[in-house]
Amino acid sequence: MQSPAFRVVRALLLLLIGIFFLFPIVWVLLMSFMTNVDILRSPPSPFFVPTLRNYVALISGHLSTSSGEVQIDYMHNLLNSVILSTCSVIVSLILGVPAAYAFARFKFRGGEDMAFTLLSFRFAPPLLVLLPLLGYFQAIGLYDTYFGLIWVYQLITLPLVLWITRGYFEDVSEDLELAYRLDGHSWLSTFFRISIPLARPGIAAAGLLSFIFAWNNFIFALILGSSSVQPVTVGALAFITASGIEYGQIAAALVLSVIPTLILAIFTQRYLVEGLSLGAIKG
């Protein structure tokens, strides 16, 4: 039985670990309510007069600097991130889930090579394909379009969906599918009524991770699109002006950009925990 002293020491250690990992997040949240004067104060102080100026500047699109007023379109960038990430994940799920099931259930010549080739797209550095893609996009009219960026985002999201969900389909017993097929149901009906519901936690985990990776992408949107389709990761560059860096607006932009992924994680938390733990303990 654990002694009271041991429990106290353990609680203190857990508290210190929590403070260590949560401090950057808390500090960014505090910075979003500070002015540049408070942020750059030396030594830094947690005591300040909070202001909503940073959030008002982001929502209104008018950023006041020492050299004048700068027009920003952060809310449009935020909408672009939602559109690009959501559509990219939807396309990846439509293409990747049936492909993952095929790789898990059917053994065919060259199947493993095809699966590894798709996975290698995730390993390849973006700079390796950016210049050829830029030339192709300009030639066929996909440059600075949502469709073009959603297509190229498949290099990020599709391998994740394919390889994560493949493992969960392999954990689903084939006997359940065969029993359902013996009742006279088609392969397609078995896939939608048996396989997908049983692998739903894994699919949800793959979709959430893919959404986060697509949301955080920077280099593809920077090179293959202009401000009209660029997400928040690229739009944040607008806060680096000739008169200096607007740290307060950057912190507020970070807080707003985290909200969509945080809401999605909260609503899919149950599936995410089940999906990440599925198959971890096997009897």
C-alpha positions, 0 to 999 in steps of 0.5 A: 500500500502506498504511503501518504508521503509517496502520494504527495510526492507523486502528486507534486511531480505530476503537477510539475510535469503538467505545468511544464507541458501546459506552460507554453499553451497558457503563455500563448493564451495570455499573450493574445490578451497583451499588447506588444509593450507587455509582451516585450517587457523585460523581465516578463510579467504575468500581470498586465491589463488585458485587451481584446485589441488583438482579436478585434484586429483579426476579426475586423481585418484592420491591423494598426502598427507604428507605421500605419494601418495594415489590411489583413484577411485572417478570417478568410484564411481561417475559412480556407483552412476549414475548407481545405482540411475538411475536403481533403479528409473527406476525399481521403476517406472516400478513396483510402478506406475501400483501398485499406480494406482491399489491402487488408482482405485481398492478397494480390500480386504487387499489393504490398508494393503499391501500399508501400509506394503510397506510404512513401508519398508521406515520407518524401519531403515536399520540396522534392515535388514542389517545383514539378507540381508548380509547373504542372499546376500553372500549365493545367490551370490548377494553380491558386485553386481549392481543387488543386490544393485539395488534390495535392493535400492527398500526399499528406492525408491519403497515406495516413488514412490508408495505413492506419485503417488497414491495421484496423480492418486486419483486426476485424474477424473475417468470420463475421463477414463470412457469416453475414455473406452466407445470409445472402448479402452482397460484398458491398453490403457486408463492407458497409454494414459489418466492416466499416462499423467495426473499424469506425474507431480506427477510421475516426482516429485516421480522419482526425490525425489527417485533419490535423496534418492537413491543417498544419501544412504550410509549404504546399499552400505557400507555393501553390496558392495565393492569398485567396486560397491560402490557409492560416499557416500562411496567412500568419505571415501577414503579422510580420510587417515592416515596422516589426512583428505583431506578437499579440496578433500572432498569439491570438491567431494561434488561439483561433486556429487551434479552436476548430481542431480542439472542437473536432477532437472533443467530439471525436474523443471517444472514437479517437481513444478507442481507435488508438488503443484498438489492438494494443492488447491482444489475448 
